[in-house]
Amino acid sequence: MKTLEQKKVTIVDTTLRDGMSSVSHQFTPRNIADIARGLDKAGVATIEVAHGIGLGASSIQYGFAAATDTEYIRAAVDAVDTAEIAVLYVPGIATLTELQSAVDAGIKTVRVAVHCTEADCAQQPVRWAKDHGLTVMTFLMMSHKLEPEPLAEQAAILDSYGADVVYVVDSAGAMVPRHAADRVAALRQAITADIGFHAHNNLGVGIANALAAAENGATFIDGSLRGLGASAGNAQTEVLAAAFERAGWNTGVHLFPLIDTAEHVVAPLMKEPQIVDETALILGYAGVYSTFFHPTKRAAKKFGVPTRDILLELGRLGVIGGQEDMILDVASKLAGRADQAATPVPS
């Protein structure tokens, strides 16, 4: 059991990246600067910035952002005194050319995100980033899809590439505390890199999952102000800070500046509260990627079928990030079945 002196955890804020999904990627550079300034004042050491899906994702498929990644990064870099600015790099979406532009704009950290069974896809960007002096955090997305031991094997691959931190990422918000604890504990036995945990809140246990992860060896914990993030959102940064403090952990951040930034800067920018509605809940229950939230709602409306049915079928099919085209395919097939059921059989 850790002593109080040893119970330290680093909170990483992703309001300005994952939280972009909650505002249709429409934060302006001024918004970025205002929020980053508040996070920096609160002592947050790493702030993730850019399009909600990651570096280079502004497009018809994922939604156009209000500004370029470079503009966002520069706004954040210019606004902070001590915090390091990070970006998310998803192989197949981002390119090394775009990562170089982000370095030129002032980032110090890159978070390389791959599906939990595809750690080998991270080799090129991880080694490139290490060669260019960046801190490298790696994401095993949809970590609930692998049991602890095979997940740890994938983490060991990332560790071998030189990753500084390997994250267990609950992309679907499908985990409960036992799942988070078991996966982090397995990684702790398998790798020398630090371990991070990224929680989504679809089942309402994001904070509890983060605490369980820390108790089992995670030293980096992600959050976002007001819980902004895809579908039900992320573990809420200001709540994380309070909960970890109450649990006897040293986070190095100051609670009241976080609350002030959440209440007076972020909240006025929100279109609606970040809640666990039916779609968000079924995403977590079915284990479907959180960014499917809005496209599934749109498909349900277009084809006249329940979002619940679409998500349960997507979960049964085991879809992952990058397979968004399956949403329309499933909705269309479900609509066709409904039409057949409603058509009288000729006598």
Secondary structure, 3 states (H helix, E strand, C coil): CCCCCCCECEEEEEEECHHHHHHCCCCCHHHHHHHHHHHHHCCCCEEEECCCCCCCCCECCCECCCCCHHHHHHHHHHHCCCCEEEEEECECCECHHHHHHHHHHCCCEEEEEEECCCHHHHHHHHHHHHHCCCEEEEEEECHHHCCHHHHHHHHHHHHHHCCCEEEEEECCCCCCHHHHHHHHHHHHHHCCCEEEEEEECCCCCHHHHHHHHHHCCCCEEEEEHHHCCCCCCECEHHHHHHHHHHCCCECCCCHHHHHHHHHHHHHHHCCCCCCCCHHHHHHHHHCCCHHHHHHHHHHHHHHCCCHHHHHHHHHHHCCCCCCCHHHHHHHHHHHHHHHHHHCCCCC
